[in-house]
Amino acid sequence: MIRRVHELFGPDEVAASTDSLLVQWASQALLPSHPYGRGRAYRLGDAVAVVAPRLNRDDRIVVDGPEREVAELLVHTWERHGPDYRPLLRTDLADAPLLAGFADAARADFGWMELSRKGTPVETHRARWLRDDELAEADELIRFSNPDAFALPSGPEKSRWAGWHNTKGQLVSVGGDPWSGPSVGFLGGVATTPHYRGRGASTAVCGFLRDSLLARYGRAALMVDQQNTAAIRVYRRLGFDYRRVTALWAAPTRAAAREKTADHASRG
């Protein structure tokens, strides 16, 4: 039996093919406005993969679905688009026996947190959207307080940035909505001056962003270092659910497949 890979054309087709917020978030790469060139998307059975150039810094193949179909579709997509693309998927899928071809891959495990409901109300009255003339200061704050951040106000992606000022008018905490997709808002670039950590500034900014993203997109998501327990605690309080995801960094070896996958994509 030949299992045919179908190409999907646009975020709406991706959303109609999968409930995965991770994959739906990645489908923004299919829009002509994607700053690094338009990506591609494919479906095999109930598995969907989005090839997303430079999405949140890296070239990614974001995939989800049943284990067997994910394994076939991931190898098919990786072979078509090349070794520079890093698979991003749920950790339980990355560890699945049928993905044993990736067993020797270098990997990074981290958290994907998502929200589709109202979380615990938090005090946000001093958090607000930053003006254009305040973005350079926000950029500096992120570079100093969170140098590993994947997003900056000066980055190429379209984004809005919020901040929290102390009583002296100093900007001490920021966050933005970079890499928000058509139907999934994304919270990123969160940074707080060290002296103000643990004092509610970051919670206020993230709560403000959460409420704004839910109002605009209906759903929200973020990525977090799995070792950053303080941040995970804040995000859980805000209503985000934690899921482990894995990024892989190596070429797969094709495992023997019980069914053959067609080596071309067709619309359908």
C-alpha positions in Angstrom: 0.0 0.0 0.0 1.4 3.4 -1.0 0.7 6.1 1.5 0.5 9.4 -0.2 1.8 12.7 1.2 -0.4 15.6 0.6 0.8 19.2 0.5 -1.2 21.8 2.6 -1.5 25.3 1.3 -1.9 27.8 4.1 -2.6 28.0 7.8 -6.3 27.3 7.4 -5.6 23.9 5.7 -3.1 23.1 8.5 -5.7 24.0 11.2 -8.3 21.8 9.5 -5.8 18.9 9.5 -4.5 18.9 13.1 -5.5 20.0 16.5 -1.8 20.5 17.5 -1.3 24.1 18.6 2.5 23.6 18.1 1.9 22.8 14.4 -0.7 25.4 13.9 1.7 28.0 15.4 4.3 26.9 12.9 1.9 27.4 10.0 2.6 31.1 10.1 5.6 30.2 7.9 3.2 29.5 5.1 2.2 33.2 4.9 3.8 35.5 2.3 4.6 37.8 5.2 7.0 35.3 6.8 10.3 37.3 7.0 12.5 34.4 5.9 10.6 33.1 2.9 7.5 31.0 2.7 7.6 27.5 4.1 5.8 24.3 3.2 3.4 21.9 4.9 2.5 18.3 4.4 0.0 15.7 5.7 0.3 11.9 5.8 -2.8 10.4 7.4 -3.3 12.2 10.7 0.3 13.5 10.9 1.1 17.1 9.8 4.5 18.7 9.3 5.3 22.3 8.7 8.7 23.3 7.2 9.4 26.7 8.7 12.5 28.7 7.8 14.1 30.5 10.7 11.0 30.2 12.9 11.9 31.5 16.3 15.6 31.5 15.3 16.0 28.0 13.8 15.0 26.3 10.5 12.4 23.8 11.8 10.3 20.9 10.7 7.4 21.1 13.2 5.5 17.8 13.3 2.7 16.1 15.3 0.4 13.2 14.9 0.3 9.4 15.5 3.7 7.9 16.0 3.9 5.7 12.9 2.7 8.4 10.5 5.0 11.0 12.2 8.0 8.8 11.6 7.2 8.3 7.9 6.3 12.0 7.3 9.3 13.3 9.2 11.8 11.3 7.2 10.1 12.2 4.0 10.0 15.9 4.8 13.6 16.0 6.1 14.9 14.2 3.0 13.1 16.7 0.8 14.2 19.9 2.6 17.7 19.0 3.8 19.8 18.7 7.0 19.6 22.3 8.0 16.0 21.8 9.2 15.7 20.7 12.8 12.7 18.5 13.7 10.6 19.9 16.6 8.1 17.6 18.1 6.7 16.2 21.4 9.3 14.5 23.5 7.2 11.3 23.7 7.3 11.2 19.9 11.0 11.9 19.8 11.6 8.9 22.1 9.2 6.6 20.2 10.6 3.3 18.9 9.6 4.1 15.3 11.8 7.2 15.4 14.8 5.1 16.3 16.5 6.5 13.2 17.0 9.7 15.2 18.3 7.9 18.2 21.9 9.2 17.8 20.7 12.8 17.1 21.9 15.6 19.3 18.8 17.1 21.0 17.5 19.8 23.2 14.5 19.2 25.5 12.5 22.2 26.7 8.9 23.2 27.5 6.1 24.2 25.2 3.2 25.8 27.2 -0.2 26.6 25.8 -3.4 28.2 26.9 -6.9 28.3 25.5 -8.8 29.4 28.5 -8.7 32.3 31.1 -6.1 31.7 33.8 -5.9 33.2 37.3 -6.4 36.9 37.3 -3.2 38.9 38.1 -2.5 42.5 38.8 -1.5 44.1 35.5 -2.5 47.8 35.9 1.1 49.1 35.5 1.9 47.0 32.4 1.2 48.6 29.1 2.2 48.5 25.4 5.5 50.3 24.8 5.7 53.2 22.4 8.1 53.0 19.5 10.5 55.4 21.2 10.7 53.0 24.1 11.7 49.9 22.1 15.4 50.6 22.1 15.4 50.6 25.9 13.5 47.4 25.9 16.0 45.9 23.5 18.8 46.8 25.9 17.0 45.4 28.9 16.5 42.0 27.1 20.1 41.9 25.9 21.4 42.5 29.5 18.8 40.5 31.5 18.1 37.6 29.2 20.9 37.4 26.6 19.7 34.0 25.4 16.3 35.3 24.4 15.2 34.3 20.9 13.3 37.5 20.2 14.1 41.2 20.4 12.1 44.4 19.6 14.8 45.0 16.9 14.2 41.6 15.3 12.7 41.1 11.8 9.5 39.6 12.9 6.4 41.8 13.4 5.8 42.1 17.1 4.3 44.3 19.9 6.1 44.8 23.2 4.8 45.5 26.6 6.6 46.8 29.7 6.3 47.5 33.4 7.9 50.7 34.9 8.8 51.3 38.5 7.6 54.4 40.3 10.6 56.3 39.0 9.6 55.6 35.4 12.3 53.1 34.8 11.5 50.2 32.5 12.2 47.1 34.6 10.3 44.2 32.8 9.4 43.5 29.2 7.8 40.9 27.0 6.4 40.7 23.5 4.3 38.7 21.1 6.9 37.8 18.5 6.2 34.9 16.2 2.5 34.9 16.8 0.7 32.9 14.2 -2.7 33.5 12.5 -4.6 31.6 15.3 -2.0 31.2 18.1 -0.5 34.1 20.0 3.1 33.6 21.1 4.6 35.1 24.3 8.3 35.6 24.1 11.3 37.9 24.9 10.4 38.1 28.6 13.1 39.8 30.6 13.2 41.5 34.0 16.0 43.6 35.6 17.6 41.3 38.3 16.7 43.7 41.2 13.0 43.4 40.3 12.8 39.6 39.9 10.3 38.0 42.3 8.5 41.3 42.9 5.6 40.8 40.5 6.8 42.9 37.6 7.2 39.9 35.2 3.9 38.4 36.3 2.2 41.7 35.5 3.8 41.9 32.0 3.0 38.3 31.2 -0.5 38.6 32.5 -1.1 41.6 30.4 0.3 39.8 27.3 -1.7 36.7 28.1 -5.0 38.7 28.2 -4.1 40.5 25.0 -3.2 37.4 23.2 -6.3 35.6 24.2 -8.4 38.5 23.2 -6.7 38.7 19.8 -6.1 35.1 18.9 -8.2 33.0 21.2 -5.2 30.8 22.2 -1.6 31.5 23.4 1.6 29.6 23.7 5.3 30.1 24.7 8.5 28.2 25.0 10.5 27.9 28.2 13.7 26.3 29.5 12.7 23.2 31.4 15.2 24.1 34.1 13.6 27.6 34.7 11.2 26.4 37.4 10.4 30.0 38.5 9.2 31.0 35.1 7.2 27.7 34.7 5.6 28.4 38.0 4.5 31.9 36.9 3.2 30.6 33.5 1.2 27.8 35.2 -0.3 30.3 37.6 -1.4 32.3 34.5 -3.1 29.1 33.2 -0.5 27.7 30.7 -0.2 23.9 30.5 3.3 22.4 30.3 4.3 19.9 27.6 7.8 18.6 26.9 9.1 19.1 23.4 12.4 18.1 21.7 14.4 19.7 18.9 16.7 17.3 17.1 20.0 18.1 15.4 21.1 15.3 13.2 20.3 13.3 10.0 18.0 10.3 10.5 18.7 6.9 9.2 15.7 5.5 7.4 14.2 2.6 9.3 12.5 -0.2 7.5 8.9 0.7 6.9 6.0 -1.7 6.7 4.3 0.5 4.2 5.7 2.6 1.4 5.3 6.4 1.4 4.9 8.1 -2.0 7.9 10.3 -2.7 5.8 13.1 -4.1 3.2 15.4 -2.6 -0.2 16.1 -4.0 -2.9 18.4 -2.9 -5.9 16.7 -1.3 
